[in-house]
């Protein structure tokens, strides 16, 4: 009769039956209140290192950006200095251009009358 009662009894597994004690270092790390902050710092440091590595591999690090900006500025400065200097044409060419302009103005003014 006792055997029949045991077979009909519902057995519920207890957590201690399923879980074994873990690694003491991991348990200590989980219980450590500063561990989460330390893990976050390590993660952030690794992430920053990886970003820097990718930037240098693609040529996007801050120094190449500064160099590129400097090159663009200096190129722009060279263009403005060459544009600000008046072009030196041969005086005879300038006289011919002035004469042709005056002729066009006279011709247009006669057409408008």
Phi and psi restraints in degrees (range 20) as a CNS / XPLOR table:
assign (resid 1 and name C) (resid 2 and name N)
       (resid 2 and name CA) (resid 2 and name C) 1.0 -64.6 20.0 2
assign (resid 2 and name N) (resid 2 and name CA)
       (resid 2 and name C) (resid 3 and name N) 1.0 -36.5 20.0 2
assign (resid 2 and name C) (resid 3 and name N)
       (resid 3 and name CA) (resid 3 and name C) 1.0 -64.0 20.0 2
assign (resid 3 and name N) (resid 3 and name CA)
       (resid 3 and name C) (resid 4 and name N) 1.0 -40.8 20.0 2
assign (resid 3 and name C) (resid 4 and name N)
       (resid 4 and name CA) (resid 4 and name C) 1.0 -64.9 20.0 2
assign (resid 4 and name N) (resid 4 and name CA)
       (resid 4 and name C) (resid 5 and name N) 1.0 -40.6 20.0 2
assign (resid 4 and name C) (resid 5 and name N)
       (resid 5 and name CA) (resid 5 and name C) 1.0 -64.8 20.0 2
assign (resid 5 and name N) (resid 5 and name CA)
       (resid 5 and name C) (resid 6 and name N) 1.0 -38.6 20.0 2
assign (resid 5 and name C) (resid 6 and name N)
       (resid 6 and name CA) (resid 6 and name C) 1.0 -66.1 20.0 2
assign (resid 6 and name N) (resid 6 and name CA)
       (resid 6 and name C) (resid 7 and name N) 1.0 -38.4 20.0 2
assign (resid 6 and name C) (resid 7 and name N)
       (resid 7 and name CA) (resid 7 and name C) 1.0 -69.8 20.0 2
assign (resid 7 and name N) (resid 7 and name CA)
       (resid 7 and name C) (resid 8 and name N) 1.0 -29.9 20.0 2
assign (resid 7 and name C) (resid 8 and name N)
       (resid 8 and name CA) (resid 8 and name C) 1.0 -87.7 20.0 2
assign (resid 8 and name N) (resid 8 and name CA)
       (resid 8 and name C) (resid 9 and name N) 1.0 -10.7 20.0 2
assign (resid 8 and name C) (resid 9 and name N)
       (resid 9 and name CA) (resid 9 and name C) 1.0 -73.5 20.0 2
assign (resid 9 and name N) (resid 9 and name CA)
       (resid 9 and name C) (resid 10 and name N) 1.0 136.4 20.0 2
assign (resid 9 and name C) (resid 10 and name N)
       (resid 10 and name CA) (resid 10 and name C) 1.0 -83.3 20.0 2
assign (resid 10 and name N) (resid 10 and name CA)
       (resid 10 and name C) (resid 11 and name N) 1.0 126.0 20.0 2
assign (resid 10 and name C) (resid 11 and name N)
       (resid 11 and name CA) (resid 11 and name C) 1.0 -105.0 20.0 2
assign (resid 11 and name N) (resid 11 and name CA)
       (resid 11 and name C) (resid 12 and name N) 1.0 130.8 20.0 2
assign (resid 11 and name C) (resid 12 and name N)
       (resid 12 and name CA) (resid 12 and name C) 1.0 -111.6 20.0 2
assign (resid 12 and name N) (resid 12 and name CA)
       (resid 12 and name C) (resid 13 and name N) 1.0 123.3 20.0 2
assign (resid 12 and name C) (resid 13 and name N)
       (resid 13 and name CA) (resid 13 and name C) 1.0 -69.1 20.0 2
assign (resid 13 and name N) (resid 13 and name CA)
       (resid 13 and name C) (resid 14 and name N) 1.0 142.5 20.0 2
assign (resid 13 and name C) (resid 14 and name N)
       (resid 14 and name CA) (resid 14 and name C) 1.0 -98.2 20.0 2
assign (resid 14 and name N) (resid 14 and name CA)
       (resid 14 and name C) (resid 15 and name N) 1.0 145.4 20.0 2
assign (resid 14 and name C) (resid 15 and name N)
       (resid 15 and name CA) (resid 15 and name C) 1.0 -57.2 20.0 2
assign (resid 15 and name N) (resid 15 and name CA)
       (resid 15 and name C) (resid 16 and name N) 1.0 -36.8 20.0 2
assign (resid 15 and name C) (resid 16 and name N)
       (resid 16 and name CA) (resid 16 and name C) 1.0 -64.9 20.0 2
assign (resid 16 and name N) (resid 16 and name CA)
       (resid 16 and name C) (resid 17 and name N) 1.0 -20.7 20.0 2
assign (resid 16 and name C) (resid 17 and name N)
       (resid 17 and name CA) (resid 17 and name C) 1.0 -75.7 20.0 2
assign (resid 17 and name N) (resid 17 and name CA)
       (resid 17 and name C) (resid 18 and name N) 1.0 -24.9 20.0 2
assign (resid 17 and name C) (resid 18 and name N)
       (resid 18 and name CA) (resid 18 and name C) 1.0 -99.4 20.0 2
assign (resid 18 and name N) (resid 18 and name CA)
       (resid 18 and name C) (resid 19 and name N) 1.0 -27.5 20.0 2
assign (resid 18 and name C) (resid 19 and name N)
       (resid 19 and name CA) (resid 19 and name C) 1.0 -105.3 20.0 2
assign (resid 19 and name N) (resid 19 and name CA)
       (resid 19 and name C) (resid 20 and name N) 1.0 132.4 20.0 2
assign (resid 19 and name C) (resid 20 and name N)
       (resid 20 and name CA) (resid 20 and name C) 1.0 -101.4 20.0 2
assign (resid 20 and name N) (resid 20 and name CA)
       (resid 20 and name C) (resid 21 and name N) 1.0 158.8 20.0 2
assign (resid 20 and name C) (resid 21 and name N)
       (resid 21 and name CA) (resid 21 and name C) 1.0 -62.2 20.0 2
assign (resid 21 and name N) (resid 21 and name CA)
       (resid 21 and name C) (resid 22 and name N) 1.0 138.9 20.0 2
assign (resid 21 and name C) (resid 22 and name N)
       (resid 22 and name CA) (resid 22 and name C) 1.0 -91.5 20.0 2
assign (resid 22 and name N) (resid 22 and name CA)
       (resid 22 and name C) (resid 23 and name N) 1.0 -172.1 20.0 2
assign (resid 22 and name C) (resid 23 and name N)
       (resid 23 and name CA) (resid 23 and name C) 1.0 -65.8 20.0 2
assign (resid 23 and name N) (resid 23 and name CA)
       (resid 23 and name C) (resid 24 and name N) 1.0 130.1 20.0 2
assign (resid 23 and name C) (resid 24 and name N)
       (resid 24 and name CA) (resid 24 and name C) 1.0 -62.4 20.0 2
assign (resid 24 and name N) (resid 24 and name CA)
       (resid 24 and name C) (resid 25 and name N) 1.0 -35.8 20.0 2
assign (resid 24 and name C) (resid 25 and name N)
       (resid 25 and name CA) (resid 25 and name C) 1.0 -65.9 20.0 2
assign (resid 25 and name N) (resid 25 and name CA)
       (resid 25 and name C) (resid 26 and name N) 1.0 -39.3 20.0 2
assign (resid 25 and name C) (resid 26 and name N)
       (resid 26 and name CA) (resid 26 and name C) 1.0 -69.2 20.0 2
assign (resid 26 and name N) (resid 26 and name CA)
       (resid 26 and name C) (resid 27 and name N) 1.0 -41.8 20.0 2
assign (resid 26 and name C) (resid 27 and name N)
       (resid 27 and name CA) (resid 27 and name C) 1.0 -61.6 20.0 2
assign (resid 27 and name N) (resid 27 and name CA)
       (resid 27 and name C) (resid 28 and name N) 1.0 -42.2 20.0 2
assign (resid 27 and name C) (resid 28 and name N)
       (resid 28 and name CA) (resid 28 and name C) 1.0 -65.1 20.0 2
assign (resid 28 and name N) (resid 28 and name CA)
       (resid 28 and name C) (resid 29 and name N) 1.0 -39.0 20.0 2
assign (resid 28 and name C) (resid 29 and name N)
       (resid 29 and name CA) (resid 29 and name C) 1.0 -65.2 20.0 2
assign (resid 29 and name N) (resid 29 and name CA)
       (resid 29 and name C) (resid 30 and name N) 1.0 -39.8 20.0 2
assign (resid 29 and name C) (resid 30 and name N)
       (resid 30 and name CA) (resid 30 and name C) 1.0 -67.0 20.0 2
assign (resid 30 and name N) (resid 30 and name CA)
       (resid 30 and name C) (resid 31 and name N) 1.0 -39.1 20.0 2
assign (resid 30 and name C) (resid 31 and name N)
       (resid 31 and name CA) (resid 31 and name C) 1.0 -77.0 20.0 2
assign (resid 31 and name N) (resid 31 and name CA)
       (resid 31 and name C) (resid 32 and name N) 1.0 -17.2 20.0 2
assign (resid 31 and name C) (resid 32 and name N)
       (resid 32 and name CA) (resid 32 and name C) 1.0 -72.2 20.0 2
assign (resid 32 and name N) (resid 32 and name CA)
       (resid 32 and name C) (resid 33 and name N) 1.0 121.9 20.0 2
assign (resid 32 and name C) (resid 33 and name N)
       (resid 33 and name CA) (resid 33 and name C) 1.0 -68.4 20.0 2
assign (resid 33 and name N) (resid 33 and name CA)
       (resid 33 and name C) (resid 34 and name N) 1.0 -23.1 20.0 2
assign (resid 33 and name C) (resid 34 and name N)
       (resid 34 and name CA) (resid 34 and name C) 1.0 -89.7 20.0 2
assign (resid 34 and name N) (resid 34 and name CA)
       (resid 34 and name C) (resid 35 and name N) 1.0 -4.7 20.0 2
assign (resid 34 and name C) (resid 35 and name N)
       (resid 35 and name CA) (resid 35 and name C) 1.0 -64.9 20.0 2
assign (resid 35 and name N) (resid 35 and name CA)
       (resid 35 and name C) (resid 36 and name N) 1.0 -39.2 20.0 2
assign (resid 35 and name C) (resid 36 and name N)
       (resid 36 and name CA) (resid 36 and name C) 1.0 -63.3 20.0 2
assign (resid 36 and name N) (resid 36 and name CA)
       (resid 36 and name C) (resid 37 and name N) 1.0 -43.8 20.0 2
assign (resid 36 and name C) (resid 37 and name N)
       (resid 37 and name CA) (resid 37 and name C) 1.0 -63.9 20.0 2
assign (resid 37 and name N) (resid 37 and name CA)
       (resid 37 and name C) (resid 38 and name N) 1.0 -40.0 20.0 2
assign (resid 37 and name C) (resid 38 and name N)
       (resid 38 and name CA) (resid 38 and name C) 1.0 -65.2 20.0 2
assign (resid 38 and name N) (resid 38 and name CA)
       (resid 38 and name C) (resid 39 and name N) 1.0 -42.3 20.0 2
assign (resid 38 and name C) (resid 39 and name N)
       (resid 39 and name CA) (resid 39 and name C) 1.0 -63.7 20.0 2
assign (resid 39 and name N) (resid 39 and name CA)
       (resid 39 and name C) (resid 40 and name N) 1.0 -40.0 20.0 2
assign (resid 39 and name C) (resid 40 and name N)
       (resid 40 and name CA) (resid 40 and name C) 1.0 -63.9 20.0 2
assign (resid 40 and name N) (resid 40 and name CA)
       (resid 40 and name C) (resid 41 and name N) 1.0 -42.8 20.0 2
assign (resid 40 and name C) (resid 41 and name N)
       (resid 41 and name CA) (resid 41 and name C) 1.0 -64.1 20.0 2
assign (resid 41 and name N) (resid 41 and name CA)
       (resid 41 and name C) (resid 42 and name N) 1.0 -41.3 20.0 2
assign (resid 41 and name C) (resid 42 and name N)
       (resid 42 and name CA) (resid 42 and name C) 1.0 -64.5 20.0 2
assign (resid 42 and name N) (resid 42 and name CA)
       (resid 42 and name C) (resid 43 and name N) 1.0 -42.5 20.0 2
assign (resid 42 and name C) (resid 43 and name N)
       (resid 43 and name CA) (resid 43 and name C) 1.0 -62.5 20.0 2
assign (resid 43 and name N) (resid 43 and name CA)
       (resid 43 and name C) (resid 44 and name N) 1.0 -46.0 20.0 2
assign (resid 43 and name C) (resid 44 and name N)
       (resid 44 and name CA) (resid 44 and name C) 1.0 -61.9 20.0 2
assign (resid 44 and name N) (resid 44 and name CA)
       (resid 44 and name C) (resid 45 and name N) 1.0 -41.6 20.0 2
assign (resid 44 and name C) (resid 45 and name N)
       (resid 45 and name CA) (resid 45 and name C) 1.0 -63.3 20.0 2
assign (resid 45 and name N) (resid 45 and name CA)
       (resid 45 and name C) (resid 46 and name N) 1.0 -44.9 20.0 2
assign (resid 45 and name C) (resid 46 and name N)
       (resid 46 and name CA) (resid 46 and name C) 1.0 -63.9 20.0 2
assign (resid 46 and name N) (resid 46 and name CA)
       (resid 46 and name C) (resid 47 and name N) 1.0 -39.5 20.0 2
assign (resid 46 and name C) (resid 47 and name N)
       (resid 47 and name CA) (resid 47 and name C) 1.0 -64.2 20.0 2
assign (resid 47 and name N) (resid 47 and name CA)
       (resid 47 and name C) (resid 48 and name N) 1.0 -44.3 20.0 2
assign (resid 47 and name C) (resid 48 and name N)
       (resid 48 and name CA) (resid 48 and name C) 1.0 -63.0 20.0 2
assign (resid 48 and name N) (resid 48 and name CA)
       (resid 48 and name C) (resid 49 and name N) 1.0 -40.9 20.0 2
assign (resid 48 and name C) (resid 49 and name N)
       (resid 49 and name CA) (resid 49 and name C) 1.0 -62.9 20.0 2
assign (resid 49 and name N) (resid 49 and name CA)
       (resid 49 and name C) (resid 50 and name N) 1.0 -40.9 20.0 2
assign (resid 49 and name C) (resid 50 and name N)
       (resid 50 and name CA) (resid 50 and name C) 1.0 -67.1 20.0 2
assign (resid 50 and name N) (resid 50 and name CA)
       (resid 50 and name C) (resid 51 and name N) 1.0 -40.3 20.0 2
assign (resid 50 and name C) (resid 51 and name N)
       (resid 51 and name CA) (resid 51 and name C) 1.0 -63.4 20.0 2
assign (resid 51 and name N) (resid 51 and name CA)
       (resid 51 and name C) (resid 52 and name N) 1.0 -45.0 20.0 2
assign (resid 51 and name C) (resid 52 and name N)
       (resid 52 and name CA) (resid 52 and name C) 1.0 -61.3 20.0 2
assign (resid 52 and name N) (resid 52 and name CA)
       (resid 52 and name C) (resid 53 and name N) 1.0 -39.8 20.0 2
assign (resid 52 and name C) (resid 53 and name N)
       (resid 53 and name CA) (resid 53 and name C) 1.0 -62.9 20.0 2
assign (resid 53 and name N) (resid 53 and name CA)
       (resid 53 and name C) (resid 54 and name N) 1.0 -43.8 20.0 2
assign (resid 53 and name C) (resid 54 and name N)
       (resid 54 and name CA) (resid 54 and name C) 1.0 -68.2 20.0 2
assign (resid 54 and name N) (resid 54 and name CA)
       (resid 54 and name C) (resid 55 and name N) 1.0 -38.7 20.0 2
assign (resid 54 and name C) (resid 55 and name N)
       (resid 55 and name CA) (resid 55 and name C) 1.0 -63.1 20.0 2
assign (resid 55 and name N) (resid 55 and name CA)
       (resid 55 and name C) (resid 56 and name N) 1.0 -43.9 20.0 2
assign (resid 55 and name C) (resid 56 and name N)
       (resid 56 and name CA) (resid 56 and name C) 1.0 -69.2 20.0 2
assign (resid 56 and name N) (resid 56 and name CA)
       (resid 56 and name C) (resid 57 and name N) 1.0 -32.4 20.0 2
assign (resid 56 and name C) (resid 57 and name N)
       (resid 57 and name CA) (resid 57 and name C) 1.0 -69.4 20.0 2
assign (resid 57 and name N) (resid 57 and name CA)
       (resid 57 and name C) (resid 58 and name N) 1.0 -33.3 20.0 2
assign (resid 57 and name C) (resid 58 and name N)
       (resid 58 and name CA) (resid 58 and name C) 1.0 -95.9 20.0 2
assign (resid 58 and name N) (resid 58 and name CA)
       (resid 58 and name C) (resid 59 and name N) 1.0 -0.3 20.0 2
assign (resid 58 and name C) (resid 59 and name N)
       (resid 59 and name CA) (resid 59 and name C) 1.0 77.4 20.0 2
assign (resid 59 and name N) (resid 59 and name CA)
       (resid 59 and name C) (resid 60 and name N) 1.0 24.8 20.0 2
assign (resid 59 and name C) (resid 60 and name N)
       (resid 60 and name CA) (resid 60 and name C) 1.0 -107.2 20.0 2
assign (resid 60 and name N) (resid 60 and name CA)
       (resid 60 and name C) (resid 61 and name N) 1.0 16.6 20.0 2
assign (resid 60 and name C) (resid 61 and name N)
       (resid 61 and name CA) (resid 61 and name C) 1.0 -71.3 20.0 2
assign (resid 61 and name N) (resid 61 and name CA)
       (resid 61 and name C) (resid 62 and name N) 1.0 166.5 20.0 2
assign (resid 61 and name C) (resid 62 and name N)
       (resid 62 and name CA) (resid 62 and name C) 1.0 -63.7 20.0 2
assign (resid 62 and name N) (resid 62 and name CA)
       (resid 62 and name C) (resid 63 and name N) 1.0 -31.1 20.0 2
assign (resid 62 and name C) (resid 63 and name N)
       (resid 63 and name CA) (resid 63 and name C) 1.0 -72.4 20.0 2
assign (resid 63 and name N) (resid 63 and name CA)
       (resid 63 and name C) (resid 64 and name N) 1.0 -38.7 20.0 2
assign (resid 63 and name C) (resid 64 and name N)
       (resid 64 and name CA) (resid 64 and name C) 1.0 -69.7 20.0 2
assign (resid 64 and name N) (resid 64 and name CA)
       (resid 64 and name C) (resid 65 and name N) 1.0 -32.8 20.0 2
assign (resid 64 and name C) (resid 65 and name N)
       (resid 65 and name CA) (resid 65 and name C) 1.0 -65.3 20.0 2
assign (resid 65 and name N) (resid 65 and name CA)
       (resid 65 and name C) (resid 66 and name N) 1.0 -41.2 20.0 2
assign (resid 65 and name C) (resid 66 and name N)
       (resid 66 and name CA) (resid 66 and name C) 1.0 -66.3 20.0 2
assign (resid 66 and name N) (resid 66 and name CA)
       (resid 66 and name C) (resid 67 and name N) 1.0 -40.0 20.0 2
assign (resid 66 and name C) (resid 67 and name N)
       (resid 67 and name CA) (resid 67 and name C) 1.0 -64.6 20.0 2
assign (resid 67 and name N) (resid 67 and name CA)
       (resid 67 and name C) (resid 68 and name N) 1.0 -40.7 20.0 2
assign (resid 67 and name C) (resid 68 and name N)
       (resid 68 and name CA) (resid 68 and name C) 1.0 -64.3 20.0 2
assign (resid 68 and name N) (resid 68 and name CA)
       (resid 68 and name C) (resid 69 and name N) 1.0 -43.2 20.0 2
assign (resid 68 and name C) (resid 69 and name N)
       (resid 69 and name CA) (resid 69 and name C) 1.0 -63.3 20.0 2
assign (resid 69 and name N) (resid 69 and name CA)
       (resid 69 and name C) (resid 70 and name N) 1.0 -41.1 20.0 2
assign (resid 69 and name C) (resid 70 and name N)
       (resid 70 and name CA) (resid 70 and name C) 1.0 -63.3 20.0 2
assign (resid 70 and name N) (resid 70 and name CA)
       (resid 70 and name C) (resid 71 and name N) 1.0 -41.4 20.0 2
assign (resid 70 and name C) (resid 71 and name N)
       (resid 71 and name CA) (resid 71 and name C) 1.0 -64.7 20.0 2
assign (resid 71 and name N) (resid 71 and name CA)
       (resid 71 and name C) (resid 72 and name N) 1.0 -39.8 20.0 2
assign (resid 71 and name C) (resid 72 and name N)
       (resid 72 and name CA) (resid 72 and name C) 1.0 -66.1 20.0 2
assign (resid 72 and name N) (resid 72 and name CA)
       (resid 72 and name C) (resid 73 and name N) 1.0 -43.3 20.0 2
assign (resid 72 and name C) (resid 73 and name N)
       (resid 73 and name CA) (resid 73 and name C) 1.0 -63.8 20.0 2
assign (resid 73 and name N) (resid 73 and name CA)
       (resid 73 and name C) (resid 74 and name N) 1.0 -44.4 20.0 2
assign (resid 73 and name C) (resid 74 and name N)
       (resid 74 and name CA) (resid 74 and name C) 1.0 -66.9 20.0 2
assign (resid 74 and name N) (resid 74 and name CA)
       (resid 74 and name C) (resid 75 and name N) 1.0 -35.4 20.0 2
assign (resid 74 and name C) (resid 75 and name N)
       (resid 75 and name CA) (resid 75 and name C) 1.0 -65.6 20.0 2
assign (resid 75 and name N) (resid 75 and name CA)
       (resid 75 and name C) (resid 76 and name N) 1.0 -41.0 20.0 2
assign (resid 75 and name C) (resid 76 and name N)
       (resid 76 and name CA) (resid 76 and name C) 1.0 -64.0 20.0 2
assign (resid 76 and name N) (resid 76 and name CA)
       (resid 76 and name C) (resid 77 and name N) 1.0 -39.1 20.0 2
assign (resid 76 and name C) (resid 77 and name N)
       (resid 77 and name CA) (resid 77 and name C) 1.0 -65.3 20.0 2
assign (resid 77 and name N) (resid 77 and name CA)
       (resid 77 and name C) (resid 78 and name N) 1.0 -37.7 20.0 2
assign (resid 77 and name C) (resid 78 and name N)
       (resid 78 and name CA) (resid 78 and name C) 1.0 -65.3 20.0 2
assign (resid 78 and name N) (resid 78 and name CA)
       (resid 78 and name C) (resid 79 and name N) 1.0 -38.9 20.0 2
assign (resid 78 and name C) (resid 79 and name N)
       (resid 79 and name CA) (resid 79 and name C) 1.0 -67.5 20.0 2
assign (resid 79 and name N) (resid 79 and name CA)
       (resid 79 and name C) (resid 80 and name N) 1.0 -40.2 20.0 2
assign (resid 79 and name C) (resid 80 and name N)
       (resid 80 and name CA) (resid 80 and name C) 1.0 -69.1 20.0 2
assign (resid 80 and name N) (resid 80 and name CA)
       (resid 80 and name C) (resid 81 and name N) 1.0 -35.5 20.0 2
assign (resid 80 and name C) (resid 81 and name N)
       (resid 81 and name CA) (resid 81 and name C) 1.0 -70.0 20.0 2
assign (resid 81 and name N) (resid 81 and name CA)
       (resid 81 and name C) (resid 82 and name N) 1.0 -36.4 20.0 2
assign (resid 81 and name C) (resid 82 and name N)
       (resid 82 and name CA) (resid 82 and name C) 1.0 -72.8 20.0 2
assign (resid 82 and name N) (resid 82 and name CA)
       (resid 82 and name C) (resid 83 and name N) 1.0 -31.0 20.0 2
assign (resid 82 and name C) (resid 83 and name N)
       (resid 83 and name CA) (resid 83 and name C) 1.0 -76.8 20.0 2
assign (resid 83 and name N) (resid 83 and name CA)
       (resid 83 and name C) (resid 84 and name N) 1.0 -31.3 20.0 2
assign (resid 83 and name C) (resid 84 and name N)
       (resid 84 and name CA) (resid 84 and name C) 1.0 -74.4 20.0 2
assign (resid 84 and name N) (resid 84 and name CA)
       (resid 84 and name C) (resid 85 and name N) 1.0 -23.4 20.0 2
assign (resid 84 and name C) (resid 85 and name N)
       (resid 85 and name CA) (resid 85 and name C) 1.0 -79.7 20.0 2
assign (resid 85 and name N) (resid 85 and name CA)
       (resid 85 and name C) (resid 86 and name N) 1.0 127.1 20.0 2
assign (resid 85 and name C) (resid 86 and name N)
       (resid 86 and name CA) (resid 86 and name C) 1.0 -66.6 20.0 2
assign (resid 86 and name N) (resid 86 and name CA)
       (resid 86 and name C) (resid 87 and name N) 1.0 143.1 20.0 2
assign (resid 86 and name C) (resid 87 and name N)
       (resid 87 and name CA) (resid 87 and name C) 1.0 -75.6 20.0 2
assign (resid 87 and name N) (resid 87 and name CA)
       (resid 87 and name C) (resid 88 and name N) 1.0 139.7 20.0 2
assign (resid 87 and name C) (resid 88 and name N)
       (resid 88 and name CA) (resid 88 and name C) 1.0 -99.4 20.0 2
assign (resid 88 and name N) (resid 88 and name CA)
       (resid 88 and name C) (resid 89 and name N) 1.0 102.1 20.0 2
assign (resid 88 and name C) (resid 89 and name N)
       (resid 89 and name CA) (resid 89 and name C) 1.0 -95.5 20.0 2
assign (resid 89 and name N) (resid 89 and name CA)
       (resid 89 and name C) (resid 90 and name N) 1.0 160.3 20.0 2
assign (resid 89 and name C) (resid 90 and name N)
       (resid 90 and name CA) (resid 90 and name C) 1.0 -63.9 20.0 2
assign (resid 90 and name N) (resid 90 and name CA)
       (resid 90 and name C) (resid 91 and name N) 1.0 132.6 20.0 2
assign (resid 90 and name C) (resid 91 and name N)
       (resid 91 and name CA) (resid 91 and name C) 1.0 -56.1 20.0 2
assign (resid 91 and name N) (resid 91 and name CA)
       (resid 91 and name C) (resid 92 and name N) 1.0 -32.2 20.0 2
assign (resid 91 and name C) (resid 92 and name N)
       (resid 92 and name CA) (resid 92 and name C) 1.0 -68.6 20.0 2
assign (resid 92 and name N) (resid 92 and name CA)
       (resid 92 and name C) (resid 93 and name N) 1.0 -35.7 20.0 2
assign (resid 92 and name C) (resid 93 and name N)
       (resid 93 and name CA) (resid 93 and name C) 1.0 -66.9 20.0 2
assign (resid 93 and name N) (resid 93 and name CA)
       (resid 93 and name C) (resid 94 and name N) 1.0 -41.4 20.0 2
assign (resid 93 and name C) (resid 94 and name N)
       (resid 94 and name CA) (resid 94 and name C) 1.0 -62.9 20.0 2
assign (resid 94 and name N) (resid 94 and name CA)
       (resid 94 and name C) (resid 95 and name N) 1.0 -39.1 20.0 2
assign (resid 94 and name C) (resid 95 and name N)
       (resid 95 and name CA) (resid 95 and name C) 1.0 -64.3 20.0 2
assign (resid 95 and name N) (resid 95 and name CA)
       (resid 95 and name C) (resid 96 and name N) 1.0 -41.4 20.0 2
assign (resid 95 and name C) (resid 96 and name N)
       (resid 96 and name CA) (resid 96 and name C) 1.0 -65.3 20.0 2
assign (resid 96 and name N) (resid 96 and name CA)
       (resid 96 and name C) (resid 97 and name N) 1.0 -39.8 20.0 2
assign (resid 96 and name C) (resid 97 and name N)
       (resid 97 and name CA) (resid 97 and name C) 1.0 -64.9 20.0 2
assign (resid 97 and name N) (resid 97 and name CA)
       (resid 97 and name C) (resid 98 and name N) 1.0 -43.8 20.0 2
assign (resid 97 and name C) (resid 98 and name N)
       (resid 98 and name CA) (resid 98 and name C) 1.0 -62.2 20.0 2
assign (resid 98 and name N) (resid 98 and name CA)
       (resid 98 and name C) (resid 99 and name N) 1.0 -42.0 20.0 2
assign (resid 98 and name C) (resid 99 and name N)
       (resid 99 and name CA) (resid 99 and name C) 1.0 -64.9 20.0 2
assign (resid 99 and name N) (resid 99 and name CA)
       (resid 99 and name C) (resid 100 and name N) 1.0 -43.3 20.0 2
assign (resid 99 and name C) (resid 100 and name N)
       (resid 100 and name CA) (resid 100 and name C) 1.0 -64.4 20.0 2
assign (resid 100 and name N) (resid 100 and name CA)
       (resid 100 and name C) (resid 101 and name N) 1.0 -38.1 20.0 2
assign (resid 100 and name C) (resid 101 and name N)
       (resid 101 and name CA) (resid 101 and name C) 1.0 -65.2 20.0 2
assign (resid 101 and name N) (resid 101 and name CA)
       (resid 101 and name C) (resid 102 and name N) 1.0 -44.6 20.0 2
assign (resid 101 and name C) (resid 102 and name N)
       (resid 102 and name CA) (resid 102 and name C) 1.0 -62.6 20.0 2
assign (resid 102 and name N) (resid 102 and name CA)
       (resid 102 and name C) (resid 103 and name N) 1.0 -41.4 20.0 2
assign (resid 102 and name C) (resid 103 and name N)
       (resid 103 and name CA) (resid 103 and name C) 1.0 -61.6 20.0 2
assign (resid 103 and name N) (resid 103 and name CA)
       (resid 103 and name C) (resid 104 and name N) 1.0 -42.5 20.0 2
assign (resid 103 and name C) (resid 104 and name N)
       (resid 104 and name CA) (resid 104 and name C) 1.0 -64.1 20.0 2
assign (resid 104 and name N) (resid 104 and name CA)
       (resid 104 and name C) (resid 105 and name N) 1.0 -40.9 20.0 2
assign (resid 104 and name C) (resid 105 and name N)
       (resid 105 and name CA) (resid 105 and name C) 1.0 -64.3 20.0 2
assign (resid 105 and name N) (resid 105 and name CA)
       (resid 105 and name C) (resid 106 and name N) 1.0 -43.0 20.0 2
assign (resid 105 and name C) (resid 106 and name N)
       (resid 106 and name CA) (resid 106 and name C) 1.0 -61.8 20.0 2
assign (resid 106 and name N) (resid 106 and name CA)
       (resid 106 and name C) (resid 107 and name N) 1.0 -45.6 20.0 2
assign (resid 106 and name C) (resid 107 and name N)
       (resid 107 and name CA) (resid 107 and name C) 1.0 -63.4 20.0 2
assign (resid 107 and name N) (resid 107 and name CA)
       (resid 107 and name C) (resid 108 and name N) 1.0 -43.0 20.0 2
assign (resid 107 and name C) (resid 108 and name N)
       (resid 108 and name CA) (resid 108 and name C) 1.0 -66.4 20.0 2
assign (resid 108 and name N) (resid 108 and name CA)
       (resid 108 and name C) (resid 109 and name N) 1.0 -38.3 20.0 2
assign (resid 108 and name C) (resid 109 and name N)
       (resid 109 and name CA) (resid 109 and name C) 1.0 -66.6 20.0 2
assign (resid 109 and name N) (resid 109 and name CA)
       (resid 109 and name C) (resid 110 and name N) 1.0 -35.0 20.0 2
assign (resid 109 and name C) (resid 110 and name N)
       (resid 110 and name CA) (resid 110 and name C) 1.0 -70.1 20.0 2
assign (resid 110 and name N) (resid 110 and name CA)
       (resid 110 and name C) (resid 111 and name N) 1.0 -32.4 20.0 2
assign (resid 110 and name C) (resid 111 and name N)
       (resid 111 and name CA) (resid 111 and name C) 1.0 -69.9 20.0 2
assign (resid 111 and name N) (resid 111 and name CA)
       (resid 111 and name C) (resid 112 and name N) 1.0 -30.7 20.0 2
assign (resid 111 and name C) (resid 112 and name N)
       (resid 112 and name CA) (resid 112 and name C) 1.0 -78.1 20.0 2
assign (resid 112 and name N) (resid 112 and name CA)
       (resid 112 and name C) (resid 113 and name N) 1.0 -19.2 20.0 2
